Amino acid sequence: MSEDLNIRLLELQNNLTGFEHEEDKVKENISSLKHQCNTMLNDIFETLKEEQDEETGKEKEEEEYYEKDEMLSNIAHDLLKDWETVLLSMYNIDDIDLEMDSLSHSFKVTEFDIIDLTAQIDGYQARIKALNTERESLDGLPQTLPLLTSHIKKHQEEIDSINNMLERLERDTIRPCLVRLSNLKINLPLDQLQQKKDILLMKDIISDLDMLYTLSLKQRAYQQLISYVHDQPQPQEDCLTELIDIIQQYNQEKES
């Protein structure tokens, strides 16, 4: 039984090492996604600031657009922060270390107790065997039989007491430890699978945010073109062509 417990403990320790590596990878992915989101938000804010400086005469018309754009950026940033909090708080590796240390200590103490009790039982059985031998050799001496019987009964009671202690040890210590080990062995892979699902979902969210960012840039460019044409006394074909080329070149640079 002790060997089986040690094997299970070793398996859990190996699983724990794998989960620590997996958590490090998750943290690296979260950091990378957070950096990408911050870069995206900084680009949006810088672009908004440049347009605000260049089009001071159109502040009233663009104020609503800027507010919506900033609200979209804040929502995206809050979503990423929420997902990061969920992933980091999902599983605390320090709690697992404490649990494993506690289980390891319990197993060692239990193993020593079993060895000690087994040695006591062997000793009592040897004493009973010796007393039985003496009883057989002194069978012709009735005066010694009650004393031998008393000793045998006393040692038998001690053996029964030790057997009861072993049963309580198994019921109160060994079995609860096995249950806790089984829970760790089952729950840890499930938590790891959930983390992978959450990471895939976060990547989908980043992709959607990138698409919204691209659409926002295109919409801003079209609005700028319309405003420019509207402010001209007479439309100038060369000027419009040049603006269209500039917008297309800007969109191509962003997409690349």
C-alpha positions, -999 to +999 in steps of 0.1 A: +000+000+000+028+024+009+045+017-025+013+025-044+009+057-025+044+068-033+039+059-070+007+081-071+025+109-053+053+108-079+028+108-108+011+139-093+044+156-089+052+150-125+018+164-135+024+194-113+057+201-132+039+199-165+012+223-153+038+248-141+053+248-176+018+252-191+011+281-168+043+298-178+032+295-215-002+309-207+013+339-189+036+345-219+006+344-243-014+367-221+015+392-220+019+391-257-018+396-263-019+424-238+011+441-256-007+437-290-039+453-276-020+482-260-002+488-293-035+488-311-051+512-286-021+536-288-023+537-326-060+546-323-054+573-298-025+588-317-045+588-349-074+605-332-051+631-317-035+639-351-069+643-367-081+665-339-052+689-344-057+690-382-095+694-382-101+719-354-130+734-374-149+701-373-148+693-336-185+693-332-192+669-361-164+645-351-170+646-313-196+618-314-174+596-336-144+601-313-164+592-282-177+560-299-142+551-310-128+556-275-156+537-260-149+508-284-112+509-274-120+509-237-144+480-241-117+460-259-091+468-232-115+459-204-123+426-221-086+417-223-081+427-186-110+405-176-097+375-195-063+380-180-077+381-145-098+349-151-068+330-165-044+340-137-069+334-109-081+301-124-054+280-108-029+290-081+002+268-084+013+278-048-018+261-034-009+229-053+026+230-038+013+233-003-012+205-009+015+182-023+039+190+006+011+182+031+002+149+014+039+139+012+043+146+049+012+126+058+024+097+037+058+096+054+043+098+089+017+071+080+045+049+066+065+052+098+035+044+120+027+013+100+063+001+102+063+007+140+029-010+145+039-040+123+071-044+144+051-044+176+027-070+162+057-092+152+071-089+186+039-098+204+034-128+181+069-140+189+062-137+226+029-156+222+047-183+203+073-186+231+046-187+258+028-215+239+061-234+238+066-229+275+030-240+281+035-272+262+067-280+281+051-272+314+018-289+307+025-312+336+026-283+360-010-271+366+001-243+389+018-224+360-010-227+335-032-198+349-001-175+348+007-185+312-030-181+302-031-147+317+000-136+298-013-150+265-046-132+271-029-099+278-007-101+247-037-110+226-056-079+239-026-058+230-025-073+195-062-066+191-057-030+202-029-025+177-051-040+149-078-015+158-052+013+157-042+002+122-079+002+111-084+037+124-052+048+108-064+035+074-099+050+079-089+084+092-055+091+074-048+068+045-082+069+028-087+107+031-052+111+015-061+088-013-094+107-019-075+141-020-049+126-044-076+113-067-093+147-068-060+164-077-053+138-105-088+143-120-093+181-116-059+193-128-063+179-164-098+194-165-085+228-155-058+226-181-083+219-208-104+249-197-074+271-199-067+261-235-104+268-244-101+303-228-069+311-247-086+301-280-115+324-271-092+353-263-074+349-297-108+351-314-116+383-295-082+398-306-090+389-342-124+406-339-108+437-324-083+439-352-111+438-377-130+466-359-098+486-359-093+482-396-130+492-403-126+523-381-095+534-401-114+530-434-145+548-420-123+577-408-106+580-442-139+581-460-153+607-437-122+629-442-126+626-479-163+635-478-156+665-455-128+677-478-149+675-509-178+692-491-156+722-481-143+728-516-160+756-536-158+734-567-147+697-568-112+693-583-106+660-600-068+660-596-071+667-559-097+640-553-076+615-572-046+623-551-065+619-519-079+586-529-043+574-537-031+585-503-060+567-485-054+535-504-017+536-497-023+542-460-048+512-458-023+490-476+005+499-451-018+491-422-029+458-436+007+447-443 
